[in-house]
Amino acid sequence: MRAHTNSTNPCLKILIFLILQTFLPFMTHFKNFKSEAKILTLPLKSQVIPSGYLPRPPNKLRFHHNVSLTVSITVGTPPQNVTLVIDTGSELSWLHCSNNTTNRVSSDPFFNPNLSSSYTPISCSSTTCTTRTRDFPIPASCDSNNHCHATLSYADASSSEGNLASDSFGFGGPINPGIVFGCMDSSISTNSDGDFNTTGLMGMNLGSLSLVSQLKIPKFSYCISGSDFSGILLLGESNISWVGSLNYTPLVQMSTPLPYFDRAAYSVRLMGIKVSDKLLNLSNIILAPDHTGAGQTMFDLGTQFTFLLGPVYSILREEFLSQTNSTLRVMDDPNFAFQLAMDLCYRVPLNQSKLPELPSVSLVFDGAEMRVSGEQVLYEVPSGIIGNDSVYCFTFGNSDLLGVESFIIGHHQQQNMWMEFDLVNSRVGLAHVQCDLVSQKVLGYGYLGPHD
């Protein structure tokens, strides 16, 4: 009897088709970062951001100035070099755009869409334009060319307008076409030194227009040095064993919209706070979101310091003050508050080369703990000199003074922490490491495999 070697059972064909239809979207979802089982490594740098430069969505904090983390990538065809502020608290990525090709130098902080053959404006009738995002306090509209027009508001009450568009983004590896971003007016001035060359912002939250969502990144990680605020950003799957084991805390999910809860943020559950090894007497009620969503705890790379709701901040402030009253001299100006909300400050003699031993502050999450120690708990105020003393302020502030109904964990407290955002398993992993050493090792490899 002849064997049927060249025919396929019709039922098997149907089964294969159904399997492909089920799993092909998932495979495509991660194709940018699952291919070749590698991750992308990008160096981070720090930069002082002048007032009025960063956009201020309704849920963002207002500062006179801010130290932010930046990353350099390419946009357009042929590629143009841009430097973006990384913000895990914002959704839409945007660039300062300019069509002016005359008298330009390589350090100009602009993206020129006219020089990119892959630049495509978004139509105002597209779903991308009509989808509401918290990044736009004013809904997007149509301009005279039927392009999607958007307005960003700024911390100093100024604004910048521009169009939504798509173009190719490159991260040192494969080019990613069709990434939606905001091409905004470049009317914001540079700093007085003329060396401010940040082109825009990289939105990295969980919103549909964020870079994380558009690139369908299953996981990303970063590590910020405590010495010079440099570091690394890893996009994609990784399992770098020499970092050590991570402690995970689950991301808080909220299916019902609430007025004060940002569902696109990386929100976790704050369980307690310790000063040195002393656990503060904090009620679970004031650490958890209430029925309006107020009291959410989120990680935000776009914020420099950490801000706690008033009742919690007051208890932390009192305990830290108690543990430092014999070693530090408190600043006696009741009207002084650094960045509006950091009102616990100290005077340190200019000739004192080293701060005294300081108590640590630990944020306790569900399953993980972030310990802030050493000089990370105090920050020297730039140009803050009184007589023969420098001014140092406690790096935790009162979010009530900013009109914000959230616990916001900024990147200063995340120094020397390996931070892994596992979006597939909806969790955040933490491990205490020396990020300057980690950066040297990782950047020495560039692209890393999942088991390097």
VOVO-219194 format. One line per field, with one value per residue (C-alpha): residue number from 0; x, y, z. Coordinates in Angstrom, 2 decimals. Example, Ala and Ser with C-alpha at 12.3 -4.5 7.8 and 13.67 -1.06 7.14 Angstrom:
2
nr = c(0, 1)
c1 = c(12.30, 13.67)
c2 = c(-4.50, -1.06)
c3 = c(7.80, 7.14)
END
This chain:
452
nr = c(0, 1, 2, 3, 4, 5, 6, 7, 8, 9, 10, 11, 12, 13, 14, 15, 16, 17, 18, 19, 20, 21, 22, 23, 24, 25, 26, 27, 28, 29, 30, 31, 32, 33, 34, 35, 36, 37, 38, 39, 40, 41, 42, 43, 44, 45, 46, 47, 48, 49, 50, 51, 52, 53, 54, 55, 56, 57, 58, 59, 60, 61, 62, 63, 64, 65, 66, 67, 68, 69, 70, 71, 72, 73, 74, 75, 76, 77, 78, 79, 80, 81, 82, 83, 84, 85, 86, 87, 88, 89, 90, 91, 92, 93, 94, 95, 96, 97, 98, 99, 100, 101, 102, 103, 104, 105, 106, 107, 108, 109, 110, 111, 112, 113, 114, 115, 116, 117, 118, 119, 120, 121, 122, 123, 124, 125, 126, 127, 128, 129, 130, 131, 132, 133, 134, 135, 136, 137, 138, 139, 140, 141, 142, 143, 144, 145, 146, 147, 148, 149, 150, 151, 152, 153, 154, 155, 156, 157, 158, 159, 160, 161, 162, 163, 164, 165, 166, 167, 168, 169, 170, 171, 172, 173, 174, 175, 176, 177, 178, 179, 180, 181, 182, 183, 184, 185, 186, 187, 188, 189, 190, 191, 192, 193, 194, 195, 196, 197, 198, 199, 200, 201, 202, 203, 204, 205, 206, 207, 208, 209, 210, 211, 212, 213, 214, 215, 216, 217, 218, 219, 220, 221, 222, 223, 224, 225, 226, 227, 228, 229, 230, 231, 232, 233, 234, 235, 236, 237, 238, 239, 240, 241, 242, 243, 244, 245, 246, 247, 248, 249, 250, 251, 252, 253, 254, 255, 256, 257, 258, 259, 260, 261, 262, 263, 264, 265, 266, 267, 268, 269, 270, 271, 272, 273, 274, 275, 276, 277, 278, 279, 280, 281, 282, 283, 284, 285, 286, 287, 288, 289, 290, 291, 292, 293, 294, 295, 296, 297, 298, 299, 300, 301, 302, 303, 304, 305, 306, 307, 308, 309, 310, 311, 312, 313, 314, 315, 316, 317, 318, 319, 320, 321, 322, 323, 324, 325, 326, 327, 328, 329, 330, 331, 332, 333, 334, 335, 336, 337, 338, 339, 340, 341, 342, 343, 344, 345, 346, 347, 348, 349, 350, 351, 352, 353, 354, 355, 356, 357, 358, 359, 360, 361, 362, 363, 364, 365, 366, 367, 368, 369, 370, 371, 372, 373, 374, 375, 376, 377, 378, 379, 380, 381, 382, 383, 384, 385, 386, 387, 388, 389, 390, 391, 392, 393, 394, 395, 396, 397, 398, 399, 400, 401, 402, 403, 404, 405, 406, 407, 408, 409, 410, 411, 412, 413, 414, 415, 416, 417, 418, 419, 420, 421, 422, 423, 424, 425, 426, 427, 428, 429, 430, 431, 432, 433, 434, 435, 436, 437, 438, 439, 440, 441, 442, 443, 444, 445, 446, 447, 448, 449, 450, 451)
c1 = c(0.00, 1.34, 2.18, 0.65, 3.92, 2.91, -0.56, -1.77, -4.86, -7.44, -8.16, -4.46, -4.38, -7.27, -5.58, -2.30, -4.21, -6.00, -2.74, -1.07, -4.03, -3.89, -0.18, 0.96, -0.23, 1.64, 4.78, 4.51, 3.88, 7.39, 9.23, 11.29, 12.95, 12.56, 14.47, 17.87, 17.06, 18.95, 18.33, 19.26, 21.61, 21.56, 23.70, 21.93, 23.19, 21.97, 21.15, 19.72, 16.40, 15.56, 12.18, 9.47, 11.18, 9.40, 5.69, 3.37, 0.41, -2.24, -0.68, 2.92, 4.80, 5.81, 9.44, 11.62, 14.30, 14.99, 17.86, 16.66, 18.01, 18.56, 19.22, 20.45, 18.74, 18.07, 14.85, 14.04, 15.44, 18.33, 18.69, 19.00, 20.61, 18.31, 18.63, 15.48, 14.57, 13.28, 9.94, 8.12, 5.37, 4.42, 2.84, 3.57, 7.13, 7.78, 10.52, 11.27, 10.88, 12.22, 12.13, 14.99, 18.04, 20.15, 22.74, 22.31, 25.04, 25.24, 24.31, 21.03, 18.30, 15.85, 14.47, 13.88, 10.92, 11.61, 14.89, 13.22, 11.67, 9.85, 8.14, 4.34, 1.84, -1.12, -4.54, -6.94, -9.57, -7.38, -8.09, -4.63, -5.71, -9.12, -7.86, -7.74, -4.53, -3.80, -0.73, -2.96, -5.02, -6.57, -7.94, -6.16, -7.80, -7.42, -5.09, -5.51, -3.87, -6.17, -3.28, -3.67, -2.80, -1.87, -0.97, 1.42, 1.31, 4.45, 5.39, 5.70, 2.21, 3.62, 2.70, 4.00, 1.92, 2.57, 1.38, 1.26, 3.32, 5.09, 8.65, 11.39, 13.14, 16.55, 18.15, 21.54, 20.04, 17.12, 15.10, 11.52, 9.25, 5.92, 6.46, 3.92, 5.26, 4.60, 6.48, 6.26, 7.23, 10.86, 10.25, 11.72, 15.08, 18.26, 20.01, 22.33, 25.40, 24.09, 24.97, 21.51, 20.98, 18.03, 15.62, 12.51, 11.00, 10.63, 7.28, 7.61, 4.43, 1.73, -0.41, -1.22, 0.97, 4.01, 7.21, 6.88, 3.44, 4.24, 7.38, 5.56, 8.44, 7.88, 10.41, 12.80, 15.38, 17.60, 20.30, 21.30, 24.70, 24.79, 28.04, 27.38, 23.74, 24.88, 23.59, 22.09, 18.69, 17.96, 15.03, 13.74, 13.96, 16.99, 18.21, 21.56, 22.51, 25.42, 23.05, 21.76, 18.27, 15.51, 12.70, 9.43, 6.43, 3.27, 1.98, -1.35, -4.13, -7.25, -10.02, -12.42, -11.45, -10.95, -10.37, -6.98, -5.59, -3.30, -3.92, -1.01, 1.53, 3.80, 1.84, 2.80, 1.59, 3.47, 3.28, 5.46, 8.47, 11.51, 14.06, 17.20, 15.56, 12.63, 9.28, 7.12, 3.66, 1.67, -1.86, -2.52, -5.41, -3.20, -0.76, -3.40, -5.45, -8.88, -12.18, -11.08, -7.70, -5.81, -2.85, -1.47, 2.24, 4.17, 7.72, 8.49, 11.82, 10.59, 10.65, 13.93, 12.96, 10.30, 7.11, 4.74, 1.23, 1.20, 0.26, 2.90, 5.54, 5.00, 5.62, 8.73, 10.01, 9.58, 11.45, 14.31, 14.62, 14.71, 17.49, 19.65, 19.15, 22.49, 24.56, 23.08, 22.10, 18.54, 17.95, 15.85, 13.99, 10.33, 9.60, 12.26, 11.28, 13.48, 11.45, 8.32, 7.82, 11.11, 11.08, 13.47, 16.86, 20.18, 23.15, 26.53, 29.81, 31.54, 34.82, 33.19, 34.34, 32.02, 28.51, 28.04, 26.61, 22.97, 20.00, 18.68, 15.10, 13.50, 10.33, 8.67, 6.57, 4.58, 7.45, 10.34, 12.16, 14.03, 16.70, 17.91, 21.12, 24.19, 24.27, 21.28, 18.97, 20.26, 20.74, 22.99, 20.92, 22.63, 23.94, 22.37, 24.93, 24.04, 26.99, 29.69, 27.26, 25.94, 22.27, 21.30, 17.67, 15.97, 15.27, 11.69, 9.06, 5.40, 3.25, 0.36, 2.33, 2.45, -1.26, -0.58, -2.65, 0.01, 3.16, 5.78, 9.11, 11.66, 14.92, 17.13, 15.83, 16.30, 20.07, 22.13, 19.02, 18.56, 14.99, 13.24, 9.75, 8.34, 5.22, 4.37, 4.09, 2.91, 5.57, 8.61, 11.87, 14.40, 17.96, 20.60, 23.72, 26.61, 25.28, 28.56, 30.15, 27.08, 27.09, 30.76, 30.17, 26.96, 28.15, 31.24, 29.01, 26.55, 23.97, 23.45, 21.90, 19.28, 21.78, 24.90)
c2 = c(0.00, 3.43, 5.89, 9.42, 11.37, 14.43, 15.15, 16.79, 15.98, 18.83, 18.84, 19.31, 22.29, 23.90, 23.26, 24.84, 27.84, 28.35, 28.08, 30.65, 33.02, 32.70, 33.18, 35.28, 38.56, 37.71, 36.84, 40.07, 41.99, 41.29, 40.93, 44.10, 42.88, 39.09, 38.73, 37.13, 36.98, 40.21, 43.42, 46.95, 48.90, 52.70, 54.98, 57.51, 61.00, 63.74, 67.31, 70.33, 71.20, 74.93, 76.25, 75.94, 73.24, 70.08, 69.66, 69.54, 67.21, 67.70, 65.03, 66.28, 68.24, 71.88, 72.83, 75.86, 73.53, 69.85, 67.41, 64.90, 61.75, 61.78, 59.21, 59.73, 58.03, 58.78, 59.82, 60.09, 58.99, 59.70, 59.55, 62.74, 62.56, 63.61, 63.59, 62.92, 63.27, 59.89, 60.14, 57.07, 59.42, 60.70, 59.04, 60.88, 61.29, 64.66, 66.57, 70.26, 70.64, 73.27, 73.53, 76.02, 74.56, 77.73, 78.66, 75.35, 73.56, 69.95, 70.78, 72.53, 70.90, 70.52, 67.82, 68.92, 66.98, 68.38, 66.46, 63.10, 61.13, 58.87, 61.72, 61.41, 63.82, 62.22, 63.08, 64.75, 62.15, 59.22, 57.31, 58.30, 61.94, 61.40, 59.18, 61.17, 61.19, 62.89, 64.46, 66.94, 69.21, 70.56, 67.89, 67.56, 69.32, 69.94, 72.49, 74.11, 71.11, 68.60, 67.46, 66.51, 69.58, 69.30, 71.67, 70.96, 73.09, 73.97, 74.47, 78.23, 78.50, 78.85, 76.37, 74.76, 73.65, 71.28, 68.26, 64.56, 62.63, 59.33, 58.56, 55.97, 55.74, 54.11, 52.91, 51.82, 48.63, 47.89, 50.88, 51.05, 52.71, 54.42, 55.62, 58.30, 61.41, 65.11, 67.47, 70.63, 74.26, 74.92, 78.33, 77.36, 79.08, 77.33, 78.10, 81.04, 78.92, 77.91, 74.24, 72.87, 70.33, 68.19, 67.76, 66.52, 63.86, 60.07, 59.02, 55.63, 55.04, 52.44, 54.69, 53.55, 56.23, 55.70, 54.32, 51.24, 50.48, 51.35, 49.21, 46.50, 46.18, 43.21, 44.46, 47.33, 48.04, 50.88, 51.65, 55.17, 55.90, 57.64, 59.43, 61.26, 60.44, 58.51, 55.02, 52.59, 51.86, 48.34, 47.76, 44.20, 40.86, 40.22, 37.99, 39.40, 36.95, 38.94, 41.72, 39.29, 38.21, 40.80, 41.34, 41.94, 44.05, 43.81, 46.70, 47.96, 47.58, 49.75, 48.84, 51.60, 55.19, 57.36, 61.14, 61.08, 57.72, 57.61, 54.19, 54.61, 55.10, 52.43, 52.21, 49.95, 49.41, 51.31, 49.27, 51.30, 53.57, 53.04, 55.52, 53.52, 50.32, 51.99, 51.35, 54.45, 54.25, 54.72, 53.53, 51.32, 53.62, 56.64, 54.59, 53.14, 54.94, 56.08, 55.89, 58.79, 57.26, 59.78, 58.16, 56.30, 55.38, 55.58, 55.40, 58.44, 58.98, 62.42, 63.63, 64.18, 63.69, 61.80, 63.40, 61.98, 62.95, 65.49, 63.25, 60.65, 63.26, 64.96, 61.72, 60.94, 64.50, 64.39, 61.09, 62.10, 65.39, 63.52, 61.21, 64.06, 66.77, 66.04, 65.89, 68.51, 72.16, 72.80, 75.82, 78.29, 80.00, 78.84, 80.42, 78.48, 75.38, 73.97, 73.28, 74.46, 71.31, 70.31, 72.26, 70.24, 71.79, 72.01, 74.37, 72.71, 74.69, 75.28, 73.97, 70.67, 68.18, 65.35, 65.06, 63.19, 59.70, 59.97, 57.70, 55.75, 55.94, 52.76, 52.59, 49.24, 47.81, 44.63, 42.15, 44.58, 47.40, 50.48, 51.68, 55.26, 55.75, 57.91, 61.29, 60.33, 61.43, 65.02, 67.24, 70.30, 73.22, 74.78, 78.26, 77.82, 79.57, 81.40, 83.13, 80.47, 77.57, 75.45, 74.45, 70.77, 69.65, 66.38, 64.62, 63.77, 66.48, 67.20, 66.56, 68.45, 71.66, 70.90, 70.17, 66.53, 63.68, 60.99, 59.42, 60.06, 58.21, 60.17, 59.07, 60.48, 57.79, 55.17, 55.66, 52.49, 50.38, 47.92, 48.73, 46.18, 46.83, 43.45, 44.30, 40.73, 39.69, 43.14, 43.67, 45.79, 44.18, 45.90, 45.09, 47.24, 47.44, 49.77, 51.26, 52.80, 49.33, 47.78, 50.40, 49.78, 46.07, 46.27, 48.98, 46.92, 44.31, 46.62, 44.07, 41.38, 37.97, 36.80, 34.83, 37.00)
c3 = c(0.00, -1.01, 1.78, 1.59, 1.91, -0.16, 1.17, 4.38, 6.38, 5.90, 9.64, 10.35, 7.94, 9.80, 13.15, 11.95, 10.60, 13.92, 15.86, 13.62, 13.91, 17.68, 18.24, 15.25, 16.82, 20.03, 18.08, 16.10, 19.33, 20.53, 17.21, 17.65, 20.81, 20.74, 17.46, 17.99, 21.73, 22.33, 24.20, 23.35, 25.59, 25.69, 27.89, 30.12, 30.89, 33.20, 32.27, 34.04, 32.41, 32.42, 33.47, 30.86, 28.81, 29.90, 29.14, 32.13, 31.70, 34.42, 36.65, 36.48, 39.12, 38.73, 39.33, 38.81, 37.44, 37.25, 36.69, 34.12, 32.49, 28.75, 26.03, 22.45, 19.49, 15.81, 14.06, 10.36, 7.01, 6.70, 10.49, 12.53, 15.98, 18.81, 22.60, 24.62, 28.28, 29.53, 31.33, 32.62, 33.81, 30.33, 27.33, 24.09, 22.86, 21.22, 19.46, 19.01, 15.26, 12.90, 9.11, 9.08, 7.34, 7.35, 9.97, 11.75, 13.67, 14.74, 18.34, 17.48, 19.56, 16.67, 14.40, 10.79, 9.32, 5.82, 5.75, 6.48, 3.60, 6.09, 8.01, 7.77, 9.39, 11.19, 9.76, 12.18, 11.24, 12.34, 15.53, 16.76, 16.71, 18.25, 21.08, 24.32, 26.32, 29.65, 28.06, 26.23, 28.51, 25.28, 22.89, 19.56, 16.61, 12.84, 11.30, 7.89, 6.19, 7.90, 10.08, 13.74, 15.81, 19.50, 22.34, 25.22, 28.38, 30.34, 33.94, 33.59, 32.00, 28.46, 25.75, 22.59, 19.63, 16.80, 14.84, 15.53, 13.02, 12.49, 11.49, 11.90, 15.27, 15.63, 18.85, 17.57, 16.21, 13.85, 12.63, 13.88, 11.29, 11.88, 15.47, 16.43, 18.16, 18.53, 16.21, 18.31, 17.76, 18.66, 20.19, 23.58, 24.13, 25.20, 28.46, 28.96, 28.32, 24.89, 25.43, 26.12, 23.35, 24.39, 21.48, 23.27, 25.49, 25.37, 26.83, 28.53, 30.53, 29.79, 27.56, 24.03, 22.40, 24.62, 23.12, 25.33, 23.87, 20.26, 20.22, 22.19, 24.63, 26.98, 29.54, 30.12, 32.80, 33.90, 36.44, 37.57, 39.08, 42.44, 41.64, 38.37, 37.45, 34.38, 33.74, 31.26, 29.77, 28.50, 26.15, 25.81, 27.55, 29.71, 32.48, 33.52, 36.24, 37.65, 38.79, 41.40, 42.30, 42.05, 44.52, 42.73, 43.61, 41.50, 39.44, 40.74, 38.19, 38.24, 35.79, 36.80, 35.87, 38.96, 38.94, 40.74, 39.59, 36.56, 35.02, 32.60, 35.40, 36.91, 40.12, 43.07, 46.63, 49.35, 52.56, 54.92, 55.48, 57.71, 59.01, 59.69, 60.92, 62.65, 60.96, 61.10, 62.60, 59.39, 58.86, 55.84, 55.04, 54.33, 52.24, 49.89, 47.21, 48.38, 46.48, 44.23, 43.40, 45.54, 47.28, 44.26, 44.47, 41.19, 39.84, 37.69, 35.91, 34.85, 38.47, 40.28, 43.94, 45.91, 47.18, 49.77, 50.78, 53.62, 56.59, 55.64, 54.88, 58.24, 60.15, 58.09, 58.50, 62.27, 62.63, 60.33, 62.19, 65.48, 64.30, 62.97, 65.60, 67.24, 64.04, 61.70, 62.08, 60.89, 58.68, 60.67, 57.82, 57.96, 54.57, 52.67, 50.71, 47.97, 44.80, 46.62, 48.70, 50.36, 53.60, 55.79, 55.11, 56.94, 57.07, 56.58, 56.90, 53.57, 54.98, 56.03, 53.43, 54.39, 55.76, 59.05, 59.00, 57.97, 58.74, 55.78, 54.54, 53.19, 51.12, 51.76, 48.94, 48.60, 48.17, 47.73, 49.50, 48.28, 50.71, 50.27, 52.23, 52.61, 50.92, 48.76, 51.57, 51.37, 48.31, 48.13, 46.88, 43.83, 44.72, 48.15, 50.36, 53.57, 55.16, 55.44, 55.06, 52.22, 52.24, 52.06, 51.86, 52.66, 49.34, 50.29, 49.91, 50.60, 47.53, 49.13, 48.65, 44.93, 44.66, 43.73, 45.19, 44.78, 46.17, 43.46, 43.57, 41.55, 39.99, 42.77, 45.14, 42.43, 42.23, 42.61, 42.08, 39.24, 38.15, 35.94, 34.53, 33.53, 31.54, 30.60, 34.25, 35.42, 38.07, 38.97, 40.08, 42.35, 43.41, 45.14, 42.95, 42.17, 38.96, 37.82, 37.84, 36.24, 33.48, 32.68, 32.39, 30.37, 27.99, 27.37, 25.76, 23.95, 22.86, 25.44, 25.17, 27.68, 29.74, 29.66)
END
